[in-house]
Amino acid sequence: APADACLAMETILARRRTGGGSWTALLAERMPGRAAAALGGELLLTEENPSLAVGGRSWDEFLASASKNMREKIRRNTRKLERDHELRFDLCERPSQVEPMMRTLFDLHQMRWQEGSSFDRAAVVAFHLDFAARALDRGWLRLWTMRIDGVPAAAWYGFRFGGTEAYYQSGRDPRFARFSVGFLMLVRTIRAAFDDGVAHYGFLRGDESYKSRFATESEVLETRAVGNGPTGCGAVRTGALALRVPVLRERLVAAIR
């Protein structure tokens, strides 16, 4: 829990003090900045973690607070699709739906990111198929498919946990790009969060422009490295210096993503 972040850091620091020479380096990845700073060491990477405050407002109240352009885009695109086509949004609610809907997500993600899909390895696909089924059983899974005239046009994969709706991955068919299906799929999931009274909608890591259209706040996440003893401290300092070389920095960022 966010309120326990400092306690977690104190626990880690206590372990550092009592661990003696049993460890060489600690890599603390994507920690809340206010807590990560307590670890000291070298700052390797910072990332934005934007979110939308939802709780206590209705969807209509949110729309009223949005820009005129945003309201018109949502309403215009939705009306056009509903007028000319059959538009349907399906939410995964039964175990028998998990695999076919996840397969649809994988396919649509591959269509959108042909040269770098997150689901292009068999082991990754197997993991998510297994985890999605377990998440549904625990009430965490949020898996949507958007269909136009019965054809999958977009999909959204995320989780609802601890009062937060977390947007993990999505995909869309480029053939439907003229309908802004990615945008409408996102809007549908945000509306569901408002309708269900979720406290926050988390866009997770990254400062992409589409997130800033909706986000009301953003937390900085820090990745830090802390060395122990001459070997560990030397390795951490060397690593931090190496990150000033653009090529090496790109490799690190790619490795932890």
Buried (B, 14 or more C-beta within 10 A) or exposed (E): EEEEBEEBBEEBBEEBEEEEEEBBBBEBBBBBBBBBBBBEBBBBBEBBBBBBEBEEEEBEEBBEEBEEEBBEBBEEBBEBBEEEBEBEBBBBEEEEBBEEBBBBBBBBBBBBBEEEBBBBEEEEBEEBBEBBBEBBEEEBBBBBBBBBEEEBBBBBBBBBBEEBBBBBBBBBBEEBEEBBBBBBBBBBBBBBBBEEEBBBBBBBBEEEEEBEBBBEEBBEBBBBBBBBEEEBBEBBBEBBEBBEEEEEBEEBBEEEE
